[in-house]
């Protein structure tokens, strides 16, 4: 099949979750014999780069502005894709839903991966939040298939818009073969630091993690991995909060083998994101064999199940970090649980199986529309169901 992926910044991944997802999905589909094109933004991927691991790259310009960067590029990408008559197209991000009509009504079947609930992010003004709500609605109307990446998001779209969706989670690799020399460039020792990875935006709560860690009595360091292009004031606030505590290290964005090394050498991993669906960095931390501490949101609890430790606020995180840092056997137990859970529910090959099946159905080569993906759906234990219900407020 000839498949297009639109709506991300491009590959190789150098920004966030959708880019990591696009890289894994596209390269694995190419390995299966499909022809895949990924649309990229010119300020993230060089226009001279035409290919990446067999994936065709189409680099287009956009307007580098918080409110226009994504949608202008998606619009241009959709126009560019029309004459290619792809067998199927995947648009990432509900914000790009209006442009599904360009492709669908010119003969290309379209799926949209909606991601999380972007209208809840504080970085958007009133108009931005209203646009995202409209885009959510259009995501249920304009594409052939609506894709959600977590059961909580699937249920939200069903309850709010009476719209069924195909639920396919993100994937992760299972590996722990740490490159111990790489991490020393950040002046940390293997297994002697707590890791936090995210875009540095308010809803991802790096400030909460910093405040919690400052109260922890330990010689371990805290590595803050990430950045954000339109969050200068927030990042300056984070650095101010960390000032005076030499244990806290900011690395900026880290990708590729360096990122894997940071994940696989950490003592434990803290996840604090409160908006979104399934977060790739959380699954990656689990797959790389980390003891995970996660903020108790429905989406996060759904992802970790009983293979991670949840916390309610920064004081609760302080207490649980202190406990974890004192109990190496507890850490080892959760590392093992995390990898088993990823193997069972988030294996990349099974995730790609689901997308491959979906694209085949969209292009008329098999099956029916929006068939529930049994490979990524699980039956939660009563304990996990109770935890999710409590987090939702049921």
Secondary structure, DSSP 8 states (H G I E B T S, - for coil): -EEEEESS--SS--SSHHHHHHHHHHHHHHHTT-EEEEEEETTTS-TT--EETTEEEEEE----STTTHHHHHHHHHHHHHHTT--SEEEEESGGGGGGHHHHHTTT--EEEE--S-GGG-TTS-HHHHHHHHHHHHHHTTSSSEEEESSHHHHHHHHHHH----EE----B-------TTGGGGGT--TTSEEEEES---GGG-HHHHHHHHHT---S-EEEEE---TT-HHHHHHHHHHHTT-TTEEEEE---HHHHHHHHHH-SEEEE---SSSS-HHHHHHHHTT--EEEE--HHHHHHHTTSSEEESSHHHHHHHHHHHHH-HHHHHHHHHHHHHHHHHH-BHHHHHHHHHHHHHHHTTSSS-TT---TTT-----HHHHHHHHHHHT-
